[in-house]
Amino acid sequence: MQTTRHLLSPPSLDELAQALHPALTANYEDASISVVDSPDLREAPYRLAARGLSGNECVADIGGQPHLFPRPRLEKKYSMLECAQCMEMSKDRGLLIGAGAGPFHVLGKNSELAPNLSWTDGFSKLENKTHFAMTGEHNTDVVCEPSPSTDCALMMNLYGSSGNAGPVLKVTARARKGEQKSFTECIRQALHQVYGDERQITLGGVFVIKRGKALFHVMPDFPPESELPWKEREQLNSWLTFHEFGSPMVCLTIFHSADPEKLGLRMEHTHAFSSDGKSEGGHYHFDLPVGDDGAEEIEYEAYFNTAKVLYRLDQPEVRPQQDLHN
């Protein structure tokens, strides 16, 4: 698999906390950001496959949306363990979390994937807490379960580390008052505003929706050949199924402030699964307002770390009309 390696030079976590504080407090009634020692993220409600987010921090952008549009590239199948080796991660210890497309060739159907995988002892001991979310028989319900596989397909964004405890950014936010409905986009756009187009800051980590509801999509199974190729983005959007899920939801995320090397990066990607075992999960879009149904105000708690290296794996060739990043 063709792989390129790109060094990143993020500012200190203390600097980032100061830079992001104004945007968070402008968008939420109650918000805080600080540098803390990571708690044990294996515990509820986070349920990660390793203790923390530190040690040899890196990210990978694998494949991409052009492998889905204008038609699915069904030959694009990946092993997350092989991706870890392309990311120069140690075989003795590591953690991968993120968002991407599920292994249709294993599950028998297209799905969303929330990778959550750790290993020790040369990949011989795996802790696979990855979840997939797929549509039910009539595309109105969602099935979200632990994945039996360490494979993925089409596109994937991964944050990798040794899985150690260490300093991280802790972000809390409650009761949105601003116009930015997406928690991750609020932070990503603030980074871009501070650091501009020429300096890339990449964050990865986990956040929990502790209260409130959010909108998610789940890809259904691939359409029949008679409905392909898709010619417009609107056709792809109408193919997706959209769902409202309540708390608690575990959200695994990677996002970049900029793409200065024009690598065709997915600028933000977040997938989620229920923290209390409900059959709910998918691709996070944004939180929903408090409604007449008595829904609670949104509340987030997050732990993020910066990536020091970016790996671009199997980058697609993209025609201008195929660029779906917006």
C-alpha positions in Angstrom: 0.0 0.0 0.0 1.4 3.3 -1.1 2.3 5.3 2.1 3.7 8.8 2.6 5.0 10.2 5.9 4.5 13.8 7.0 6.0 15.3 10.2 3.8 17.6 12.2 4.9 20.3 14.7 2.0 21.0 17.0 2.1 23.6 19.7 2.1 22.6 23.4 -1.1 21.4 24.9 -1.0 24.5 27.2 -0.9 26.8 24.2 -3.7 25.0 22.5 -5.9 25.2 25.6 -5.4 29.0 25.6 -6.1 29.2 21.9 -9.3 27.2 22.0 -10.8 28.7 25.1 -12.5 31.7 23.5 -14.3 29.7 20.8 -15.6 27.2 23.3 -16.9 29.8 25.7 -18.5 31.7 22.8 -20.4 28.5 21.7 -21.4 27.0 25.0 -23.0 28.4 28.2 -20.5 26.4 30.3 -17.2 25.3 28.8 -13.7 24.5 30.0 -10.4 23.3 28.6 -7.3 22.3 30.5 -4.2 20.1 30.4 -4.6 17.1 32.7 -3.2 13.6 33.2 -5.4 11.2 31.3 -7.8 9.1 33.4 -8.0 5.4 32.7 -10.0 5.6 29.5 -10.7 1.9 29.6 -13.3 2.6 32.3 -16.9 3.7 31.7 -18.2 5.7 30.0 -15.2 5.8 27.6 -14.5 2.1 27.2 -11.4 2.4 25.1 -9.2 -0.6 24.4 -6.2 1.0 26.2 -5.6 3.3 29.2 -4.6 6.5 27.5 -3.7 8.5 24.3 0.0 9.0 24.7 3.2 7.6 23.3 4.3 7.9 19.7 1.2 9.8 18.7 0.3 9.6 15.0 -2.6 9.6 12.6 -3.4 8.0 9.3 -5.8 8.9 6.5 -6.5 5.8 4.5 -8.3 5.7 1.2 -11.0 8.3 1.1 -14.5 9.2 -0.1 -13.5 8.9 -3.8 -13.5 5.1 -3.0 -17.2 5.4 -2.5 -18.2 8.0 -5.1 -19.1 7.9 -7.9 -19.3 4.1 -7.3 -18.0 1.9 -4.4 -14.6 0.5 -5.0 -15.2 -3.0 -3.5 -11.6 -4.0 -4.0 -10.5 -1.5 -1.3 -10.2 -3.7 1.7 -7.8 -3.0 4.6 -6.4 -4.6 7.7 -6.1 -2.2 10.6 -3.1 -4.2 11.9 -1.4 -3.8 8.5 -2.2 -0.1 8.6 -0.6 0.1 12.1 2.6 -1.3 10.5 2.4 1.3 7.7 2.2 3.9 10.5 5.4 2.5 11.9 3.7 1.6 15.2 5.4 -0.9 17.5 4.2 -4.5 17.4 4.8 -4.7 21.1 2.1 -2.2 22.2 -0.4 0.1 20.6 -3.8 1.6 20.3 -5.9 2.6 17.3 -9.2 4.5 17.4 -11.1 6.4 14.8 -13.8 6.4 12.1 -14.3 4.7 8.8 -16.2 2.2 6.7 -16.8 -1.3 8.0 -15.5 -4.6 6.5 -18.4 -5.5 4.2 -16.5 -8.5 3.1 -16.6 -9.9 6.7 -19.9 -8.6 7.9 -21.8 -9.3 4.7 -23.1 -5.7 4.5 -21.8 -2.1 4.3 -21.5 -0.3 7.7 -20.0 2.5 9.7 -17.0 1.5 11.8 -15.7 2.9 15.1 -12.2 1.3 15.4 -11.1 0.7 19.0 -8.2 -1.8 19.0 -5.2 -2.4 21.2 -2.4 -5.0 21.2 0.6 -6.3 23.0 3.3 -8.9 22.4 3.8 -8.6 18.6 0.0 -8.4 17.8 -0.5 -11.8 19.5 -2.7 -10.3 22.3 -5.5 -8.2 20.9 -8.2 -6.2 22.7 -10.8 -5.5 20.0 -13.5 -3.2 21.2 -14.3 -1.9 17.7 -18.0 -1.4 16.9 -19.9 -1.4 13.6 -23.3 0.3 12.9 -25.4 -0.9 10.0 -29.0 -0.5 9.0 -31.6 -3.1 9.7 -33.8 -4.9 7.2 -35.8 -1.9 6.2 -33.2 0.8 6.7 -35.2 2.4 9.4 -33.5 0.9 12.4 -29.8 0.5 13.3 -27.8 -2.5 14.5 -24.7 -1.5 16.5 -22.5 -4.4 17.8 -18.9 -5.2 18.5 -17.0 -6.1 15.4 -15.6 -9.6 15.0 -12.9 -8.4 12.7 -9.8 -6.1 12.6 -10.5 -5.2 9.0 -12.1 -2.1 7.4 -12.8 -0.9 3.9 -13.0 2.1 1.5 -11.9 4.9 3.9 -10.5 5.1 7.4 -9.1 7.8 9.7 -7.1 6.5 12.6 -5.4 8.0 15.7 -2.6 5.8 16.9 -0.5 5.8 20.1 1.1 3.5 22.5 -2.0 3.7 24.6 -0.2 5.1 27.6 -1.5 7.5 30.2 -0.1 11.0 29.9 -0.9 14.7 29.5 -4.0 15.4 27.4 -6.5 18.2 26.6 -9.6 17.8 28.7 -12.6 19.7 27.2 -16.0 20.1 28.7 -19.0 21.9 27.1 -22.6 22.2 28.1 -25.7 24.0 26.7 -24.8 25.3 23.3 -25.6 28.9 22.7 -23.7 29.6 19.5 -24.4 28.7 15.9 -21.7 25.9 15.6 -23.8 22.8 16.1 -20.9 20.3 15.9 -18.6 20.0 18.9 -15.6 18.9 16.8 -16.2 21.5 14.1 -16.3 24.2 16.8 -12.8 23.1 17.9 -11.4 22.4 14.4 -12.5 25.8 13.0 -11.1 27.6 16.0 -7.7 25.9 15.3 -7.9 27.0 11.7 -8.7 30.6 12.7 -5.7 30.7 15.0 -3.1 28.8 13.0 -4.2 29.4 9.4 -3.9 27.4 6.2 -0.2 26.8 6.4 0.2 25.1 9.8 -1.6 21.8 10.3 -2.7 20.9 13.8 -4.2 17.5 14.2 -6.1 16.2 17.2 -7.4 12.7 18.0 -9.2 11.3 20.9 -12.5 10.5 22.4 -15.5 12.4 23.7 -18.7 11.3 25.4 -22.1 12.9 24.8 -23.1 12.8 28.5 -26.6 14.4 28.1 -28.8 15.4 25.2 -29.2 14.1 21.6 -27.3 14.3 18.4 -27.8 13.5 14.7 -25.9 10.6 13.1 -25.9 8.9 9.8 -25.5 5.3 8.9 -24.6 4.0 5.4 -27.0 1.4 4.2 -25.9 -1.5 2.0 -24.4 -0.6 -1.4 -27.0 0.2 -4.0 -27.6 -2.1 -7.0 -25.5 -1.5 -10.1 -28.6 -0.2 -11.9 -28.5 2.9 -9.6 -24.8 3.6 -10.2 -22.8 5.6 -10.8 -23.8 8.4 -8.6 -23.5 11.7 -10.5 -24.1 14.3 -7.8 -23.4 14.6 -4.1 -27.1 15.0 -3.5 -27.6 11.4 -4.7 -25.1 10.2 -2.1 -26.7 12.2 0.7 -30.2 10.8 -0.1 -28.8 7.3 0.1 -27.6 7.8 3.7 -30.0 7.1 6.6 -30.2 9.6 9.4 -31.0 8.9 13.1 -31.3 10.8 16.4 -29.6 9.1 19.3 -29.4 10.1 23.0 -26.8 9.9 25.6 -24.5 8.4 26.6 -22.6 8.0 23.3 -18.9 7.3 22.9 -17.4 9.3 20.0 -14.0 8.5 18.5 -12.6 11.4 16.4 -9.7 12.8 14.3 -9.7 16.3 12.9 -7.2 18.6 11.2 -7.0 22.4 11.2 -5.7 22.6 7.6 -4.4 20.5 4.8 -1.3 22.5 3.7 0.2 19.7 1.6 -3.0 19.1 -0.3 -3.2 15.4 0.7 -6.9 15.2 0.2 -7.4 14.7 3.9 -10.8 14.1 5.5 -10.8 17.2 7.7 -13.0 15.8 10.4 -14.3 12.3 11.0 -16.2 11.0 14.1 -17.9 7.7 14.7 -19.8 6.7 17.8 -21.4 3.8 19.7 -23.6 3.7 22.7 -21.8 3.6 26.0 -24.5 1.6 27.8 -25.0 -1.2 25.2 -27.9 0.1 23.2 -28.0 -0.8 19.5 -27.1 2.8 18.5 -24.1 4.2 16.6 -22.9 5.8 13.5 -21.3 8.9 12.0 -21.7 12.0 14.2 -23.0 15.2 12.6 -24.0 17.6 15.4 -26.1 18.0 18.5 -29.8 18.7 18.5 -31.6 21.6 20.3 -33.7 21.1 23.3 -37.2 20.4 22.1 -40.8 20.1 23.4 -40.1 16.4 24.0 -38.2 17.3 27.1 -34.8 16.5 25.7 -31.9 17.6 27.9 -29.3 20.2 27.0 -26.2 18.9 25.3 -23.2 18.1 27.4 -19.8 16.9 26.2 -16.7 15.7 27.9 -13.6 15.0 25.8 -9.9 14.0 26.0 -7.7 14.8 23.0 -4.0 14.6 22.1 -2.0 16.0 19.2 -0.5 13.9 16.5 3.2 14.3 15.7 3.2 12.3 12.4 0.6 12.0 9.6 0.6 9.0 7.3 -1.3 9.1 4.0 -2.2 5.6 2.9 -3.6 4.6 -0.5 -4.5 8.2 -1.5 -7.0 8.2 -4.3 -6.7 10.2 -7.4 -9.5 12.8 -7.2 -11.2 14.6 -10.0 -12.6 18.0 -8.9 -16.2 16.8 -9.1 -15.4 13.9 -6.7 -14.2 16.1 -3.9 -16.8 15.4 -1.1 -14.9 16.8 1.9 -17.4 19.7 2.3 
